[in-house]
């Protein structure tokens, strides 16, 4: 369980270049509190949070990619 929390913190901190930094901070705080209060739901919370982070990160990367090519082409 400690490894999952550490992995989430490292994964979230690797995306701090994103403009949605506050979303990642809030999600990470929420996950850690769920982890401490309800350890039986750790797997579900972990999968949900990682899916959310990947979806937001994919959206940010895609919009950045589109904006870059619209301005250069």
mmCIF file of the N, C-alpha and C atoms, coordinates in Angstrom:
data_MODEL
# 
_entry.id   MODEL 
# 
loop_
_atom_site.group_PDB 
_atom_site.id 
_atom_site.type_symbol 
_atom_site.label_atom_id 
_atom_site.label_alt_id 
_atom_site.label_comp_id 
_atom_site.label_asym_id 
_atom_site.label_entity_id 
_atom_site.label_seq_id 
_atom_site.pdbx_PDB_ins_code 
_atom_site.Cartn_x 
_atom_site.Cartn_y 
_atom_site.Cartn_z 
_atom_site.occupancy 
_atom_site.B_iso_or_equiv 
_atom_site.pdbx_formal_charge 
_atom_site.auth_seq_id 
_atom_site.auth_comp_id 
_atom_site.auth_asym_id 
_atom_site.auth_atom_id 
_atom_site.pdbx_PDB_model_num 
ATOM 1   N N  . UNK A 1 1  ? 0.824   -1.197 0.000   1.00 0.00 ? 1  UNK A N  1 
ATOM 2   C CA . UNK A 1 1  ? 0.000   0.000  0.000   1.00 0.00 ? 1  UNK A CA 1 
ATOM 3   C C  . UNK A 1 1  ? 0.865   1.257  0.000   1.00 0.00 ? 1  UNK A C  1 
ATOM 4   N N  . UNK A 1 2  ? 1.982   1.201  0.700   1.00 0.00 ? 2  UNK A N  1 
ATOM 5   C CA . UNK A 1 2  ? 2.889   2.348  0.702   1.00 0.00 ? 2  UNK A CA 1 
ATOM 6   C C  . UNK A 1 2  ? 3.443   2.559  -0.697  1.00 0.00 ? 2  UNK A C  1 
ATOM 7   N N  . UNK A 1 3  ? 3.731   1.467  -1.395  1.00 0.00 ? 3  UNK A N  1 
ATOM 8   C CA . UNK A 1 3  ? 4.263   1.577  -2.763  1.00 0.00 ? 3  UNK A CA 1 
ATOM 9   C C  . UNK A 1 3  ? 3.260   2.265  -3.687  1.00 0.00 ? 3  UNK A C  1 
ATOM 10  N N  . UNK A 1 4  ? 1.968   1.941  -3.549  1.00 0.00 ? 4  UNK A N  1 
ATOM 11  C CA . UNK A 1 4  ? 0.959   2.569  -4.398  1.00 0.00 ? 4  UNK A CA 1 
ATOM 12  C C  . UNK A 1 4  ? 0.910   4.070  -4.163  1.00 0.00 ? 4  UNK A C  1 
ATOM 13  N N  . UNK A 1 5  ? 0.961   4.490  -2.907  1.00 0.00 ? 5  UNK A N  1 
ATOM 14  C CA . UNK A 1 5  ? 0.935   5.918  -2.607  1.00 0.00 ? 5  UNK A CA 1 
ATOM 15  C C  . UNK A 1 5  ? 2.171   6.598  -3.162  1.00 0.00 ? 5  UNK A C  1 
ATOM 16  N N  . UNK A 1 6  ? 3.323   5.969  -2.988  1.00 0.00 ? 6  UNK A N  1 
ATOM 17  C CA . UNK A 1 6  ? 4.565   6.543  -3.502  1.00 0.00 ? 6  UNK A CA 1 
ATOM 18  C C  . UNK A 1 6  ? 4.507   6.651  -5.024  1.00 0.00 ? 6  UNK A C  1 
ATOM 19  N N  . UNK A 1 7  ? 3.991   5.612  -5.682  1.00 0.00 ? 7  UNK A N  1 
ATOM 20  C CA . UNK A 1 7  ? 3.880   5.626  -7.138  1.00 0.00 ? 7  UNK A CA 1 
ATOM 21  C C  . UNK A 1 7  ? 2.962   6.750  -7.602  1.00 0.00 ? 7  UNK A C  1 
ATOM 22  N N  . UNK A 1 8  ? 1.843   6.928  -6.918  1.00 0.00 ? 8  UNK A N  1 
ATOM 23  C CA . UNK A 1 8  ? 0.907   7.987  -7.299  1.00 0.00 ? 8  UNK A CA 1 
ATOM 24  C C  . UNK A 1 8  ? 1.529   9.367  -7.134  1.00 0.00 ? 8  UNK A C  1 
ATOM 25  N N  . UNK A 1 9  ? 2.286   9.554  -6.048  1.00 0.00 ? 9  UNK A N  1 
ATOM 26  C CA . UNK A 1 9  ? 2.928   10.848 -5.820  1.00 0.00 ? 9  UNK A CA 1 
ATOM 27  C C  . UNK A 1 9  ? 3.958   11.117 -6.908  1.00 0.00 ? 9  UNK A C  1 
ATOM 28  N N  . UNK A 1 10 ? 4.761   10.124 -7.241  1.00 0.00 ? 10 UNK A N  1 
ATOM 29  C CA . UNK A 1 10 ? 5.772   10.298 -8.292  1.00 0.00 ? 10 UNK A CA 1 
ATOM 30  C C  . UNK A 1 10 ? 5.095   10.549 -9.631  1.00 0.00 ? 10 UNK A C  1 
ATOM 31  N N  . UNK A 1 11 ? 4.038   9.783  -9.919  1.00 0.00 ? 11 UNK A N  1 
ATOM 32  C CA . UNK A 1 11 ? 3.333   9.942  -11.192 1.00 0.00 ? 11 UNK A CA 1 
ATOM 33  C C  . UNK A 1 11 ? 2.706   11.328 -11.293 1.00 0.00 ? 11 UNK A C  1 
ATOM 34  N N  . UNK A 1 12 ? 2.085   11.789 -10.220 1.00 0.00 ? 12 UNK A N  1 
ATOM 35  C CA . UNK A 1 12 ? 1.459   13.105 -10.231 1.00 0.00 ? 12 UNK A CA 1 
ATOM 36  C C  . UNK A 1 12 ? 2.497   14.206 -10.349 1.00 0.00 ? 12 UNK A C  1 
ATOM 37  N N  . UNK A 1 13 ? 3.609   14.074 -9.633  1.00 0.00 ? 13 UNK A N  1 
ATOM 38  C CA . UNK A 1 13 ? 4.618   15.125 -9.661  1.00 0.00 ? 13 UNK A CA 1 
ATOM 39  C C  . UNK A 1 13 ? 5.304   15.207 -11.015 1.00 0.00 ? 13 UNK A C  1 
ATOM 40  N N  . UNK A 1 14 ? 5.275   14.117 -11.783 1.00 0.00 ? 14 UNK A N  1 
ATOM 41  C CA . UNK A 1 14 ? 5.903   14.156 -13.104 1.00 0.00 ? 14 UNK A CA 1 
ATOM 42  C C  . UNK A 1 14 ? 5.077   14.968 -14.094 1.00 0.00 ? 14 UNK A C  1 
ATOM 43  N N  . UNK A 1 15 ? 3.842   15.306 -13.746 1.00 0.00 ? 15 UNK A N  1 
ATOM 44  C CA . UNK A 1 15 ? 2.983   16.064 -14.649 1.00 0.00 ? 15 UNK A CA 1 
ATOM 45  C C  . UNK A 1 15 ? 2.756   17.492 -14.164 1.00 0.00 ? 15 UNK A C  1 
ATOM 46  N N  . UNK A 1 16 ? 3.643   18.011 -13.319 1.00 0.00 ? 16 UNK A N  1 
ATOM 47  C CA . UNK A 1 16 ? 3.447   19.348 -12.778 1.00 0.00 ? 16 UNK A CA 1 
ATOM 48  C C  . UNK A 1 16 ? 3.602   20.451 -13.820 1.00 0.00 ? 16 UNK A C  1 
ATOM 49  N N  . UNK A 1 17 ? 4.130   20.120 -15.006 1.00 0.00 ? 17 UNK A N  1 
ATOM 50  C CA . UNK A 1 17 ? 4.218   21.121 -16.059 1.00 0.00 ? 17 UNK A CA 1 
ATOM 51  C C  . UNK A 1 17 ? 2.838   21.487 -16.587 1.00 0.00 ? 17 UNK A C  1 
ATOM 52  N N  . UNK A 1 18 ? 1.859   20.696 -16.264 1.00 0.00 ? 18 UNK A N  1 
ATOM 53  C CA . UNK A 1 18 ? 0.518   20.865 -16.793 1.00 0.00 ? 18 UNK A CA 1 
ATOM 54  C C  . UNK A 1 18 ? -0.189  22.031 -16.110 1.00 0.00 ? 18 UNK A C  1 
ATOM 55  N N  . UNK A 1 19 ? -1.104  22.667 -16.827 1.00 0.00 ? 19 UNK A N  1 
ATOM 56  C CA . UNK A 1 19 ? -1.840  23.791 -16.260 1.00 0.00 ? 19 UNK A CA 1 
ATOM 57  C C  . UNK A 1 19 ? -2.902  23.332 -15.265 1.00 0.00 ? 19 UNK A C  1 
ATOM 58  N N  . UNK A 1 20 ? -3.126  22.038 -15.184 1.00 0.00 ? 20 UNK A N  1 
ATOM 59  C CA . UNK A 1 20 ? -4.114  21.492 -14.259 1.00 0.00 ? 20 UNK A CA 1 
ATOM 60  C C  . UNK A 1 20 ? -3.460  21.003 -12.969 1.00 0.00 ? 20 UNK A C  1 
ATOM 61  N N  . UNK A 1 21 ? -2.404  21.672 -12.545 1.00 0.00 ? 21 UNK A N  1 
ATOM 62  C CA . UNK A 1 21 ? -1.650  21.222 -11.368 1.00 0.00 ? 21 UNK A CA 1 
ATOM 63  C C  . UNK A 1 21 ? -2.536  21.131 -10.132 1.00 0.00 ? 21 UNK A C  1 
ATOM 64  N N  . UNK A 1 22 ? -3.440  22.087 -9.941  1.00 0.00 ? 22 UNK A N  1 
ATOM 65  C CA . UNK A 1 22 ? -4.297  22.064 -8.759  1.00 0.00 ? 22 UNK A CA 1 
ATOM 66  C C  . UNK A 1 22 ? -5.221  20.854 -8.768  1.00 0.00 ? 22 UNK A C  1 
ATOM 67  N N  . UNK A 1 23 ? -5.627  20.406 -9.959  1.00 0.00 ? 23 UNK A N  1 
ATOM 68  C CA . UNK A 1 23 ? -6.478  19.216 -10.045 1.00 0.00 ? 23 UNK A CA 1 
ATOM 69  C C  . UNK A 1 23 ? -5.714  17.994 -9.561  1.00 0.00 ? 23 UNK A C  1 
ATOM 70  N N  . UNK A 1 24 ? -4.450  17.884 -9.971  1.00 0.00 ? 24 UNK A N  1 
ATOM 71  C CA . UNK A 1 24 ? -3.642  16.747 -9.547  1.00 0.00 ? 24 UNK A CA 1 
ATOM 72  C C  . UNK A 1 24 ? -3.388  16.792 -8.041  1.00 0.00 ? 24 UNK A C  1 
ATOM 73  N N  . UNK A 1 25 ? -3.126  17.990 -7.506  1.00 0.00 ? 25 UNK A N  1 
ATOM 74  C CA . UNK A 1 25 ? -2.901  18.115 -6.065  1.00 0.00 ? 25 UNK A CA 1 
ATOM 75  C C  . UNK A 1 25 ? -4.140  17.688 -5.292  1.00 0.00 ? 25 UNK A C  1 
ATOM 76  N N  . UNK A 1 26 ? -5.295  18.187 -5.716  1.00 0.00 ? 26 UNK A N  1 
ATOM 77  C CA . UNK A 1 26 ? -6.538  17.851 -5.020  1.00 0.00 ? 26 UNK A CA 1 
ATOM 78  C C  . UNK A 1 26 ? -6.832  16.358 -5.120  1.00 0.00 ? 26 UNK A C  1 
ATOM 79  N N  . UNK A 1 27 ? -6.589  15.781 -6.279  1.00 0.00 ? 27 UNK A N  1 
ATOM 80  C CA . UNK A 1 27 ? -6.838  14.351 -6.458  1.00 0.00 ? 27 UNK A CA 1 
ATOM 81  C C  . UNK A 1 27 ? -5.892  13.527 -5.601  1.00 0.00 ? 27 UNK A C  1 
ATOM 82  N N  . UNK A 1 28 ? -4.639  13.959 -5.529  1.00 0.00 ? 28 UNK A N  1 
ATOM 83  C CA . UNK A 1 28 ? -3.659  13.227 -4.722  1.00 0.00 ? 28 UNK A CA 1 
ATOM 84  C C  . UNK A 1 28 ? -4.008  13.294 -3.238  1.00 0.00 ? 28 UNK A C  1 
ATOM 85  N N  . UNK A 1 29 ? -4.411  14.463 -2.758  1.00 0.00 ? 29 UNK A N  1 
ATOM 86  C CA . UNK A 1 29 ? -4.807  14.604 -1.352  1.00 0.00 ? 29 UNK A CA 1 
ATOM 87  C C  . UNK A 1 29 ? -6.020  13.723 -1.068  1.00 0.00 ? 29 UNK A C  1 
ATOM 88  N N  . UNK A 1 30 ? -6.979  13.724 -1.995  1.00 0.00 ? 30 UNK A N  1 
ATOM 89  C CA . UNK A 1 30 ? -8.160  12.883 -1.831  1.00 0.00 ? 30 UNK A CA 1 
ATOM 90  C C  . UNK A 1 30 ? -7.774  11.410 -1.767  1.00 0.00 ? 30 UNK A C  1 
ATOM 91  N N  . UNK A 1 31 ? -6.883  10.974 -2.669  1.00 0.00 ? 31 UNK A N  1 
ATOM 92  C CA . UNK A 1 31 ? -6.487  9.569  -2.686  1.00 0.00 ? 31 UNK A CA 1 
ATOM 93  C C  . UNK A 1 31 ? -5.790  9.175  -1.389  1.00 0.00 ? 31 UNK A C  1 
ATOM 94  N N  . UNK A 1 32 ? -4.884  10.024 -0.904  1.00 0.00 ? 32 UNK A N  1 
ATOM 95  C CA . UNK A 1 32 ? -4.159  9.695  0.328   1.00 0.00 ? 32 UNK A CA 1 
ATOM 96  C C  . UNK A 1 32 ? -5.124  9.611  1.503   1.00 0.00 ? 32 UNK A C  1 
ATOM 97  N N  . UNK A 1 33 ? -6.102  10.527 1.572   1.00 0.00 ? 33 UNK A N  1 
ATOM 98  C CA . UNK A 1 33 ? -7.061  10.473 2.675   1.00 0.00 ? 33 UNK A CA 1 
ATOM 99  C C  . UNK A 1 33 ? -7.917  9.210  2.593   1.00 0.00 ? 33 UNK A C  1 
ATOM 100 N N  . UNK A 1 34 ? -8.332  8.828  1.385   1.00 0.00 ? 34 UNK A N  1 
ATOM 101 C CA . UNK A 1 34 ? -9.088  7.581  1.226   1.00 0.00 ? 34 UNK A CA 1 
ATOM 102 C C  . UNK A 1 34 ? -8.216  6.392  1.611   1.00 0.00 ? 34 UNK A C  1 
ATOM 103 N N  . UNK A 1 35 ? -6.947  6.452  1.211   1.00 0.00 ? 35 UNK A N  1 
ATOM 104 C CA . UNK A 1 35 ? -5.997  5.377  1.518   1.00 0.00 ? 35 UNK A CA 1 
ATOM 105 C C  . UNK A 1 35 ? -5.867  5.187  3.026   1.00 0.00 ? 35 UNK A C  1 
ATOM 106 N N  . UNK A 1 36 ? -5.819  6.285  3.764   1.00 0.00 ? 36 UNK A N  1 
ATOM 107 C CA . UNK A 1 36 ? -5.639  6.199  5.214   1.00 0.00 ? 36 UNK A CA 1 
ATOM 108 C C  . UNK A 1 36 ? -6.934  5.806  5.926   1.00 0.00 ? 36 UNK A C  1 
ATOM 109 N N  . UNK A 1 37 ? -8.066  6.313  5.445   1.00 0.00 ? 37 UNK A N  1 
ATOM 110 C CA . UNK A 1 37 ? -9.319  6.074  6.149   1.00 0.00 ? 37 UNK A CA 1 
ATOM 111 C C  . UNK A 1 37 ? -9.964  4.738  5.777   1.00 0.00 ? 37 UNK A C  1 
ATOM 112 N N  . UNK A 1 38 ? -9.862  4.360  4.514   1.00 0.00 ? 38 UNK A N  1 
ATOM 113 C CA . UNK A 1 38 ? -10.546 3.157  4.032   1.00 0.00 ? 38 UNK A CA 1 
ATOM 114 C C  . UNK A 1 38 ? -9.581  2.274  3.250   1.00 0.00 ? 38 UNK A C  1 
ATOM 115 N N  . UNK A 1 39 ? -8.675  1.590  3.935   1.00 0.00 ? 39 UNK A N  1 
ATOM 116 C CA . UNK A 1 39 ? -7.683  0.782  3.213   1.00 0.00 ? 39 UNK A CA 1 
ATOM 117 C C  . UNK A 1 39 ? -8.284  -0.344 2.378   1.00 0.00 ? 39 UNK A C  1 
ATOM 118 N N  . UNK A 1 40 ? -9.528  -0.762 2.683   1.00 0.00 ? 40 UNK A N  1 
ATOM 119 C CA . UNK A 1 40 ? -10.131 -1.841 1.895   1.00 0.00 ? 40 UNK A CA 1 
ATOM 120 C C  . UNK A 1 40 ? -10.512 -1.373 0.495   1.00 0.00 ? 40 UNK A C  1 
ATOM 121 N N  . UNK A 1 41 ? -10.653 -0.056 0.307   1.00 0.00 ? 41 UNK A N  1 
ATOM 122 C CA . UNK A 1 41 ? -11.030 0.483  -1.001  1.00 0.00 ? 41 UNK A CA 1 
ATOM 123 C C  . UNK A 1 41 ? -9.838  1.034  -1.775  1.00 0.00 ? 41 UNK A C  1 
ATOM 124 N N  . UNK A 1 42 ? -8.640  0.672  -1.342  1.00 0.00 ? 42 UNK A N  1 
ATOM 125 C CA . UNK A 1 42 ? -7.435  1.225  -1.965  1.00 0.00 ? 42 UNK A CA 1 
ATOM 126 C C  . UNK A 1 42 ? -7.356  0.857  -3.442  1.00 0.00 ? 42 UNK A C  1 
ATOM 127 N N  . UNK A 1 43 ? -7.627  -0.394 -3.774  1.00 0.00 ? 43 UNK A N  1 
ATOM 128 C CA . UNK A 1 43 ? -7.506  -0.826 -5.172  1.00 0.00 ? 43 UNK A CA 1 
ATOM 129 C C  . UNK A 1 43 ? -8.467  -0.051 -6.069  1.00 0.00 ? 43 UNK A C  1 
ATOM 130 N N  . UNK A 1 44 ? -9.700  0.096  -5.627  1.00 0.00 ? 44 UNK A N  1 
ATOM 131 C CA . UNK A 1 44 ? -10.698 0.820  -6.420  1.00 0.00 ? 44 UNK A CA 1 
ATOM 132 C C  . UNK A 1 44 ? -10.317 2.291  -6.547  1.00 0.00 ? 44 UNK A C  1 
ATOM 133 N N  . UNK A 1 45 ? -9.911  2.899  -5.454  1.00 0.00 ? 45 UNK A N  1 
ATOM 134 C CA . UNK A 1 45 ? -9.531  4.312  -5.487  1.00 0.00 ? 45 UNK A CA 1 
ATOM 135 C C  . UNK A 1 45 ? -8.297  4.516  -6.353  1.00 0.00 ? 45 UNK A C  1 
ATOM 136 N N  . UNK A 1 46 ? -7.368  3.585  -6.273  1.00 0.00 ? 46 UNK A N  1 
ATOM 137 C CA . UNK A 1 46 ? -6.144  3.690  -7.067  1.00 0.00 ? 46 UNK A CA 1 
ATOM 138 C C  . UNK A 1 46 ? -6.464  3.647  -8.560  1.00 0.00 ? 46 UNK A C  1 
ATOM 139 N N  . UNK A 1 47 ? -7.273  2.690  -8.969  1.00 0.00 ? 47 UNK A N  1 
ATOM 140 C CA . UNK A 1 47 ? -7.624  2.566  -10.382 1.00 0.00 ? 47 UNK A CA 1 
ATOM 141 C C  . UNK A 1 47 ? -8.408  3.788  -10.847 1.00 0.00 ? 47 UNK A C  1 
ATOM 142 N N  . UNK A 1 48 ? -9.336  4.253  -10.031 1.00 0.00 ? 48 UNK A N  1 
ATOM 143 C CA . UNK A 1 48 ? -10.134 5.420  -10.407 1.00 0.00 ? 48 UNK A CA 1 
ATOM 144 C C  . UNK A 1 48 ? -9.266  6.654  -10.554 1.00 0.00 ? 48 UNK A C  1 
ATOM 145 N N  . UNK A 1 49 ? -8.363  6.871  -9.604  1.00 0.00 ? 49 UNK A N  1 
ATOM 146 C CA . UNK A 1 49 ? -7.529  8.060  -9.659  1.00 0.00 ? 49 UNK A CA 1 
ATOM 147 C C  . UNK A 1 49 ? -6.578  8.011  -10.842 1.00 0.00 ? 49 UNK A C  1 
ATOM 148 N N  . UNK A 1 50 ? -5.960  6.856  -11.084 1.00 0.00 ? 50 UNK A N  1 
ATOM 149 C CA . UNK A 1 50 ? -5.021  6.756  -12.191 1.00 0.00 ? 50 UNK A CA 1 
ATOM 150 C C  . UNK A 1 50 ? -5.744  6.925  -13.532 1.00 0.00 ? 50 UNK A C  1 
ATOM 151 N N  . UNK A 1 51 ? -6.955  6.394  -13.640 1.00 0.00 ? 51 UNK A N  1 
ATOM 152 C CA . UNK A 1 51 ? -7.734  6.582  -14.865 1.00 0.00 ? 51 UNK A CA 1 
ATOM 153 C C  . UNK A 1 51 ? -8.058  8.050  -15.070 1.00 0.00 ? 51 UNK A C  1 
ATOM 154 N N  . UNK A 1 52 ? -8.437  8.730  -13.984 1.00 0.00 ? 52 UNK A N  1 
ATOM 155 C CA . UNK A 1 52 ? -8.743  10.157 -14.062 1.00 0.00 ? 52 UNK A CA 1 
ATOM 156 C C  . UNK A 1 52 ? -7.516  10.958 -14.481 1.00 0.00 ? 52 UNK A C  1 
ATOM 157 N N  . UNK A 1 53 ? -6.374  10.682 -13.864 1.00 0.00 ? 53 UNK A N  1 
ATOM 158 C CA . UNK A 1 53 ? -5.151  11.413 -14.200 1.00 0.00 ? 53 UNK A CA 1 
ATOM 159 C C  . UNK A 1 53 ? -4.738  11.167 -15.646 1.00 0.00 ? 53 UNK A C  1 
ATOM 160 N N  . UNK A 1 54 ? -4.839  9.930  -16.096 1.00 0.00 ? 54 UNK A N  1 
ATOM 161 C CA . UNK A 1 54 ? -4.482  9.628  -17.482 1.00 0.00 ? 54 UNK A CA 1 
ATOM 162 C C  . UNK A 1 54 ? -5.429  10.316 -18.461 1.00 0.00 ? 54 UNK A C  1 
ATOM 163 N N  . UNK A 1 55 ? -6.707  10.361 -18.120 1.00 0.00 ? 55 UNK A N  1 
ATOM 164 C CA . UNK A 1 55 ? -7.672  11.020 -19.006 1.00 0.00 ? 55 UNK A CA 1 
ATOM 165 C C  . UNK A 1 55 ? -7.396  12.516 -19.096 1.00 0.00 ? 55 UNK A C  1 
ATOM 166 N N  . UNK A 1 56 ? -7.155  13.154 -17.958 1.00 0.00 ? 56 UNK A N  1 
ATOM 167 C CA . UNK A 1 56 ? -6.874  14.595 -17.960 1.00 0.00 ? 56 UNK A CA 1 
ATOM 168 C C  . UNK A 1 56 ? -5.572  14.874 -18.687 1.00 0.00 ? 56 UNK A C  1 
ATOM 169 N N  . UNK A 1 57 ? -4.556  14.069 -18.414 1.00 0.00 ? 57 UNK A N  1 
ATOM 170 C CA . UNK A 1 57 ? -3.265  14.279 -19.067 1.00 0.00 ? 57 UNK A CA 1 
ATOM 171 C C  . UNK A 1 57 ? -3.380  14.072 -20.578 1.00 0.00 ? 57 UNK A C  1 
ATOM 172 N N  . UNK A 1 58 ? -4.128  13.065 -21.010 1.00 0.00 ? 58 UNK A N  1 
ATOM 173 C CA . UNK A 1 58 ? -4.319  12.832 -22.441 1.00 0.00 ? 58 UNK A CA 1 
ATOM 174 C C  . UNK A 1 58 ? -5.045  14.003 -23.091 1.00 0.00 ? 58 UNK A C  1 
ATOM 175 N N  . UNK A 1 59 ? -6.054  14.535 -22.398 1.00 0.00 ? 59 UNK A N  1 
ATOM 176 C CA . UNK A 1 59 ? -6.790  15.687 -22.927 1.00 0.00 ? 59 UNK A CA 1 
ATOM 177 C C  . UNK A 1 59 ? -5.875  16.903 -23.064 1.00 0.00 ? 59 UNK A C  1 
ATOM 178 N N  . UNK A 1 60 ? -5.062  17.149 -22.055 1.00 0.00 ? 60 UNK A N  1 
ATOM 179 C CA . UNK A 1 60 ? -4.147  18.293 -22.094 1.00 0.00 ? 60 UNK A CA 1 
ATOM 180 C C  . UNK A 1 60 ? -3.140  18.123 -23.220 1.00 0.00 ? 60 UNK A C  1 
ATOM 181 N N  . UNK A 1 61 ? -2.568  16.934 -23.342 1.00 0.00 ? 61 UNK A N  1 
ATOM 182 C CA . UNK A 1 61 ? -1.603  16.697 -24.415 1.00 0.00 ? 61 UNK A CA 1 
ATOM 183 C C  . UNK A 1 61 ? -2.252  16.847 -25.790 1.00 0.00 ? 61 UNK A C  1 
ATOM 184 N N  . UNK A 1 62 ? -3.464  16.341 -25.944 1.00 0.00 ? 62 UNK A N  1 
ATOM 185 C CA . UNK A 1 62 ? -4.137  16.420 -27.237 1.00 0.00 ? 62 UNK A CA 1 
ATOM 186 C C  . UNK A 1 62 ? -4.459  17.867 -27.597 1.00 0.00 ? 62 UNK A C  1 
ATOM 187 N N  . UNK A 1 63 ? -4.990  18.657 -26.653 1.00 0.00 ? 63 UNK A N  1 
ATOM 188 C CA . UNK A 1 63 ? -5.318  20.053 -26.950 1.00 0.00 ? 63 UNK A CA 1 
ATOM 189 C C  . UNK A 1 63 ? -4.054  20.862 -27.216 1.00 0.00 ? 63 UNK A C  1 
ATOM 190 N N  . UNK A 1 64 ? -2.980  20.568 -26.494 1.00 0.00 ? 64 UNK A N  1 
ATOM 191 C CA . UNK A 1 64 ? -1.711  21.248 -26.750 1.00 0.00 ? 64 UNK A CA 1 
ATOM 192 C C  . UNK A 1 64 ? -1.194  20.897 -28.138 1.00 0.00 ? 64 UNK A C  1 
ATOM 193 N N  . UNK A 1 65 ? -1.281  19.638 -28.497 1.00 0.00 ? 65 UNK A N  1 
ATOM 194 C CA . UNK A 1 65 ? -0.842  19.165 -29.812 1.00 0.00 ? 65 UNK A CA 1 
ATOM 195 C C  . UNK A 1 65 ? -1.638  19.851 -30.927 1.00 0.00 ? 65 UNK A C  1 
ATOM 196 N N  . UNK A 1 66 ? -2.960  19.901 -30.767 1.00 0.00 ? 66 UNK A N  1 
ATOM 197 C CA . UNK A 1 66 ? -3.812  20.531 -31.782 1.00 0.00 ? 66 UNK A CA 1 
ATOM 198 C C  . UNK A 1 66 ? -3.527  22.024 -31.885 1.00 0.00 ? 66 UNK A C  1 
ATOM 199 N N  . UNK A 1 67 ? -3.390  22.686 -30.743 1.00 0.00 ? 67 UNK A N  1 
ATOM 200 C CA . UNK A 1 67 ? -3.117  24.125 -30.751 1.00 0.00 ? 67 UNK A CA 1 
ATOM 201 C C  . UNK A 1 67 ? -1.776  24.416 -31.411 1.00 0.00 ? 67 UNK A C  1 
ATOM 202 N N  . UNK A 1 68 ? -0.792  23.584 -31.165 1.00 0.00 ? 68 UNK A N  1 
ATOM 203 C CA . UNK A 1 68 ? 0.532   23.784 -31.750 1.00 0.00 ? 68 UNK A CA 1 
ATOM 204 C C  . UNK A 1 68 ? 0.467   23.695 -33.276 1.00 0.00 ? 68 UNK A C  1 
ATOM 205 N N  . UNK A 1 69 ? -0.221  22.675 -33.787 1.00 0.00 ? 69 UNK A N  1 
ATOM 206 C CA . UNK A 1 69 ? -0.276  22.507 -35.236 1.00 0.00 ? 69 UNK A CA 1 
ATOM 207 C C  . UNK A 1 69 ? -1.193  23.518 -35.910 1.00 0.00 ? 69 UNK A C  1 
ATOM 208 N N  . UNK A 1 70 ? -2.204  24.015 -35.204 1.00 0.00 ? 70 UNK A N  1 
ATOM 209 C CA . UNK A 1 70 ? -3.054  25.058 -35.784 1.00 0.00 ? 70 UNK A CA 1 
ATOM 210 C C  . UNK A 1 70 ? -2.277  26.360 -35.943 1.00 0.00 ? 70 UNK A C  1 
ATOM 211 N N  . UNK A 1 71 ? -1.348  26.616 -35.035 1.00 0.00 ? 71 UNK A N  1 
ATOM 212 C CA . UNK A 1 71 ? -0.589  27.862 -35.124 1.00 0.00 ? 71 UNK A CA 1 
ATOM 213 C C  . UNK A 1 71 ? 0.585   27.748 -36.082 1.00 0.00 ? 71 UNK A C  1 
ATOM 214 N N  . UNK A 1 72 ? 1.100   26.541 -36.304 1.00 0.00 ? 72 UNK A N  1 
ATOM 215 C CA . UNK A 1 72 ? 2.277   26.395 -37.162 1.00 0.00 ? 72 UNK A CA 1 
ATOM 216 C C  . UNK A 1 72 ? 1.921   26.119 -38.617 1.00 0.00 ? 72 UNK A C  1 
ATOM 217 N N  . UNK A 1 73 ? 0.750   25.543 -38.862 1.00 0.00 ? 73 UNK A N  1 
ATOM 218 C CA . UNK A 1 73 ? 0.381   25.198 -40.249 1.00 0.00 ? 73 UNK A CA 1 
ATOM 219 C C  . UNK A 1 73 ? -0.430  26.341 -40.862 1.00 0.00 ? 73 UNK A C  1 
# 
